[in-house]
Amino acid sequence: MTRVLVWSEHRQDRTEEAVKAVYPQGIHEALAAPLRAAGLEVTTATLDEPEHGLAEERLAAADTLVWWGHRAHAELPDALAGRVRHHVTERGMGFVPLHSSHFSKPFLALMGTGCYLKHRVAGEAERLWVVDPGHPVAAGIEDHILLPQEEMYGEPFDIPPPEDLVFISWFKGGEVFRSGCGWRRGLGRVFYFRPGHETYPTFHHPQIRRVILNAVRWTARPPDLGTPVRGRRSTPPEPL
């Protein structure tokens, strides 16, 4: 069974009425519930827990880490971001950062770029177009997903060229954005998925939930991954 750790800051959904109204149980629970319903083994973690919810044993037990962060990126210690990166690159844990997690420290560490973009909160419509319908993350999705209200993210998006580009968004204001991007990092896979502004009910949308489920399954550590990557001194196979 795929084991998933769903992490969120759990700040605005505790303190801001507009967010609490949309996600009364917290964004992490809104993300976790449909994954549990699909038969996955899911636990949740938040920023204010011991070790910010990212203890070594919790990451070691996760096949995929789903991440939602927004205003408190700087509060995560660099060492914990490095711990997440280590579990992705050397142990094959999947990583699914959502929405404003493009500025999370683990995503920055895995991308090696600034991950800057344009943005605007105006409640405008977004169409997420499927540009790789054969990709596993697009399974069960029609040619596009329509979100009546979302925050706009626009190009240029300062990321390495995606190895997998599954979704491109168009916004009512005219901008476009690479909204579903995949990479391999060491033994692990990363899939960034753009939608998820905290004051809109995006994570209740059935097709958005399906994409996140697909991304979790696509990034999950395979059971036969083998031993972690280790550097070692090499003995030459031929005489020097």
C-alpha positions in Angstrom: 0.0 0.0 0.0 1.3 3.5 -0.9 2.1 5.5 2.2 1.6 9.2 2.0 2.6 12.1 4.3 0.5 15.2 3.7 2.2 18.3 5.1 0.8 21.9 5.4 1.6 25.0 7.4 -1.8 24.9 9.1 -1.7 28.6 9.9 -4.2 30.5 7.8 -6.7 27.7 8.0 -6.6 28.2 11.8 -6.5 32.0 12.0 -8.2 33.5 9.0 -12.0 33.2 8.7 -12.0 33.3 4.9 -9.8 30.2 4.8 -11.4 28.4 7.7 -14.8 28.7 5.9 -13.4 26.8 2.9 -11.2 24.3 4.8 -12.7 24.0 8.3 -10.6 20.8 9.0 -7.5 22.3 7.6 -6.0 22.2 4.1 -4.0 19.1 5.0 -7.2 17.2 5.9 -8.8 18.4 2.7 -5.9 16.9 0.8 -5.7 13.7 2.9 -9.3 12.7 2.8 -9.6 11.7 -0.9 -6.3 9.9 -0.7 -7.6 7.8 2.2 -10.8 7.2 0.3 -8.7 5.8 -2.6 -7.2 3.3 -0.3 -3.8 4.9 0.4 -2.3 4.9 3.9 -2.2 8.6 4.8 -0.9 10.6 7.7 -0.7 14.4 8.1 1.9 16.8 9.6 2.0 20.5 10.2 4.6 23.2 10.7 4.0 23.7 14.5 4.5 20.0 15.4 7.8 18.8 16.8 10.6 18.9 14.2 7.9 20.7 12.1 6.3 17.3 11.3 9.3 16.1 9.4 11.0 13.7 11.8 13.4 11.3 10.2 11.2 8.3 10.9 8.1 10.0 9.4 9.9 10.7 6.1 11.5 7.2 6.1 7.9 5.7 6.3 6.6 7.9 3.4 6.5 6.8 -0.2 5.4 10.3 -1.2 5.3 13.7 0.6 2.5 16.1 -0.4 3.3 19.7 0.5 1.2 22.9 0.9 2.9 26.0 2.1 2.4 29.7 1.7 3.4 32.4 4.2 5.8 30.6 6.5 8.4 29.1 4.2 11.2 30.9 6.0 10.3 29.2 9.3 11.3 25.8 8.1 15.0 25.2 9.1 17.4 24.6 6.2 18.4 21.3 7.7 14.9 20.0 7.5 14.6 21.1 3.8 17.9 19.2 3.3 16.4 16.2 5.0 13.4 16.2 2.6 15.8 16.6 -0.4 17.9 13.6 0.9 14.8 11.4 1.1 13.8 12.3 -2.4 17.2 12.0 -4.1 18.8 9.1 -2.2 15.8 7.1 -0.9 13.3 7.7 -3.7 10.5 9.4 -1.8 8.1 11.2 -4.1 7.5 14.9 -3.6 4.3 16.7 -4.7 4.4 20.4 -3.9 1.2 22.3 -4.5 0.5 26.0 -5.4 2.6 28.4 -3.5 4.9 25.6 -2.4 6.9 26.7 -5.4 8.7 28.9 -2.9 9.0 26.1 -0.2 12.6 25.4 0.8 12.5 21.7 -0.2 11.3 22.6 -3.7 13.9 25.3 -4.1 16.6 22.8 -3.0 15.4 20.3 -5.5 15.1 22.7 -8.4 18.3 24.8 -7.8 16.6 28.0 -9.2 14.7 30.9 -7.7 11.3 29.6 -8.9 9.9 33.1 -9.3 6.7 33.8 -11.2 4.0 36.4 -11.8 0.9 36.3 -9.7 -2.4 38.1 -9.1 -5.4 37.3 -6.8 -8.5 38.5 -8.7 -10.8 35.5 -8.5 -10.5 34.8 -12.2 -11.3 31.7 -14.2 -8.6 29.2 -15.0 -8.5 26.5 -17.6 -5.9 23.8 -17.0 -5.3 22.2 -20.4 -4.0 18.7 -20.6 -1.0 18.8 -23.0 0.2 15.2 -22.4 -3.0 13.1 -22.2 -1.0 9.8 -22.1 0.9 10.7 -18.9 -0.2 8.8 -15.8 -0.9 12.1 -13.9 -3.5 12.9 -16.5 -5.4 9.6 -16.2 -9.1 10.1 -16.0 -9.0 13.8 -16.8 -10.8 15.3 -19.9 -9.0 17.7 -22.2 -9.1 20.5 -19.6 -10.2 21.4 -16.0 -12.2 24.6 -15.5 -11.8 26.4 -12.2 -14.3 29.3 -11.9 -12.0 31.2 -9.4 -8.3 30.9 -8.8 -5.1 32.9 -8.2 -3.3 33.7 -11.4 0.3 32.5 -11.8 2.0 33.6 -15.0 5.1 33.0 -17.0 8.0 33.2 -16.9 8.3 30.6 -14.2 12.0 30.3 -13.1 12.3 26.5 -13.0 14.5 24.0 -14.8 12.9 22.7 -18.0 10.3 20.1 -16.9 11.1 16.5 -18.0 7.3 16.0 -18.0 4.8 18.8 -18.8 1.3 17.6 -18.3 -0.8 20.8 -17.8 -0.7 24.3 -19.0 -3.0 26.9 -17.5 -4.8 29.8 -19.2 -6.3 32.6 -17.1 -9.1 35.0 -17.9 -6.6 37.9 -17.8 -4.6 36.3 -20.6 -1.6 34.8 -18.9 -0.5 31.2 -19.3 1.5 29.0 -16.9 3.2 25.6 -16.8 0.9 24.1 -14.1 1.8 20.5 -14.0 5.5 19.7 -14.2 7.5 16.6 -13.4 11.2 15.9 -12.8 13.5 13.1 -11.7 15.9 14.0 -8.9 18.3 11.2 -8.0 16.1 8.2 -7.2 12.9 10.2 -6.7 10.3 12.0 -8.7 8.9 15.4 -8.2 5.5 16.7 -9.5 4.6 20.3 -9.1 0.9 21.1 -9.5 -0.2 24.8 -9.5 -3.8 25.2 -8.3 -4.7 25.6 -4.6 -5.2 29.2 -3.4 -6.4 29.0 0.2 -9.6 31.1 -0.2 -11.0 29.1 -3.1 -12.4 25.6 -2.8 -10.0 24.2 -5.4 -9.0 21.1 -3.3 -12.7 20.1 -3.1 -12.9 19.9 -6.9 -13.1 16.2 -7.9 -10.8 16.5 -10.9 -8.2 18.4 -8.9 -8.4 15.6 -6.3 -7.9 13.1 -9.1 -4.8 14.8 -10.4 -3.3 14.9 -6.9 -4.0 11.2 -6.5 -2.4 10.5 -9.8 0.6 12.5 -8.9 1.0 10.7 -5.6 0.9 7.4 -7.3 3.3 8.5 -10.1 5.9 9.9 -7.7 5.6 7.1 -5.0 8.7 5.2 -4.2 8.6 1.8 -5.9 8.7 -1.1 -3.5 11.8 -2.7 -5.3 13.9 0.5 -5.3 16.9 -1.2 -3.5 19.5 0.4 -1.4 20.0 4.2 -1.1 22.6 5.9 -3.4 26.0 6.0 -1.8 29.3 7.4 -2.9 32.2 4.9 -2.5 35.8 4.5 -3.5 36.1 2.4 -6.7 38.5 -0.4 -7.4 39.5 -0.4 -11.1 38.1 -3.4 -13.0 41.1 -3.5 -15.2 44.8 -3.3 -14.2 46.2 0.3 -14.2 
